[in-house]
Amino acid sequence: MTSAIATQRDEDREFTLQRIRVAISRVRLIAEELVEIGMALKTDRISSSDAVEWAAYVAPGCLDTVADTMEVGQ
C-alpha cells in the first residue's frame, strides 16, 4: 500500500512539473509577443490604441496592473 501511495505522489509531482513547464513556455510566448507589440508601436507600425488592444488580448489585465500601480504612485 505504501508503494502505491508513493507511486501516486510521484505521478502527481510529475504532472505538476509538466503543468509548470507548460506555464513557463506560455509566459515566455506572451513576453515575446509583448516585445513585438512594443517594437511595432516604437516603429509606428501600429497606433497606441492598437497596441493596447493587442496587449490586452495577449496578456489580459497586465496593462491595467501597470496603470493602477502608476496611479497609486502619483
Sequence and secondary structure as in RCSB ss.txt:
>XXXX:A:sequence
MTSAIATQRDEDREFTLQRIRVAISRVRLIAEELVEIGMALKTDRISSSDAVEWAAYVAPGCLDTVADTMEVGQ
>XXXX:A:secstr
 HHHHHHHHHHHHHHHHHHHHHHHHHHHHHHHHHHHHHHHHHTTSS HHHHHHHHHHHSTTHHHHHHHHHHHH 
